[in-house]
Amino acid sequence: MSASSRPKRFWQRWIFRIPAALFLLYLLLGFVIVPLAVKVAAPRVVDTTLAGSLRLGWVWMNPLTFSVTLRGVELSDAGGAPVLAAERLHANADPVASLFTGELRAAELSVRGLVL
């Protein structure tokens, strides 16, 4: 029996499939599930903790670059008066510094169209 005709062992068949599946799950969570959860949960959290309302037009997250972009952000108080509005909020995290310090560190923060 030659080396190429031998059946592969279980671990040899799955050694690349399991990490690939985990990476695809990470991408699915980062690009699709977490942005939808933020868009749904963030207004509820603001409503219960700040007694105001939050509207998010668009949420984009990139798990590969550790960045998040929010568009169409409008924060109002309990009476409906606008407190803050922004056309675009963007944050890019620094995972290496955050890993060593235990704090969330931002490498870049930008705001466009801010109205207070």
Stockholm file with secondary structure:
# STOCKHOLM 1.0

chainA/1-116         MSASSRPKRFWQRWIFRIPAALFLLYLLLGFVIVPLAVKVAAPRVVDTTLAGSLRLGWVWMNPLTFSVTLRGVELSDAGGAPVLAAERLHANADPVASLFTGELRAAELSVRGLVL
#=GR chainA/1-116 SS CCTTTSCCCHHHHHTTHHHHHHHHHHHHIIIIIHHHHHHHHHHHHHHHHTSSEEECSEEEEETTTTEEEEEEEEEECTTSCEEEEEEEEEEEECHHHHHHHSSCCEEEEEEESCBC
#=GC SS_cons         CCTTTSCCCHHHHHTTHHHHHHHHHHHHIIIIIHHHHHHHHHHHHHHHHTSSEEECSEEEEETTTTEEEEEEEEEECTTSCEEEEEEEEEEEECHHHHHHHSSCCEEEEEEESCBC
//
